[in-house]
Amino acid sequence: AEEIWRSQVGGYSEILGVLPWSRTAVQTILQTTAPYETGTVALTLGIASVTLTGGTWTSAMTGRAFRVTGRSEFYEFTYVSGTTGTLDRVYEGPTASAAGYAIFQAVYPLPTDCRILEDDAFCSFELGPLERFARSQLNTSFPDRTTVGTPQAWASYMDDSSTPPRMQVELYPVPDKSMGLQLSYIASGSDLASSSQILQ
């Protein structure tokens, strides 16, 4: 009986993986983060550390992107203290004692059960649907990603650094404020083997 049950469960799981079952359609809100640009930073060519004057950084900023005003390259920021941080590689620009900067987030991890994103995943945004790009198209069309404003495009890809790999989306232009974007996705089917009820 146990073998028959597991065989049935496996069959249902396969069906859920192929068919657009309505119970796997999920509506949620993706909350964006406003850039942080308070104060000025001191950086040195060839050094990965950065020092802040006139502002306060927080540990929540770790993993966000960092860009110096007027430059196109960006780095991944790591919080060290309220006024010190490090970049994921050495600074490539000229030494500066009081440069403008921004710490921002353009890439957002999605819920762990997100399995499929349709082209209309962001179709309910009040200012109009966001256009889907392949990540390669985004890299070709907007290689520097320097524009900040209301998102108009998105691309999805897997974060292979997480275990297991997790779906994430990049928004462009980089969000200029905190806003909620309605997101639709197809979720992974629940673990039927742990339930005594099927497709209720």
Buried (B, 14 or more C-beta within 10 A) or exposed (E): EEEEEEEEBEEBBEEBBEEEBEEBEBEBEBEBBEBBBEBBBBBBEEEBBBBBEEBEBEEEBBEBBBBBEEBEEBBEBBBBEEBEBBBEEEBEBEEBEEBEBBBBBBBBBBBEBBBBBEEEBBBEBEEEEBBBBEEEEBEEEBEEBEEBEBBBBBBBBEBEEEEEEBBBBBBBBBBBEEBEBBBBBBBBBEEBEEEEEEEE
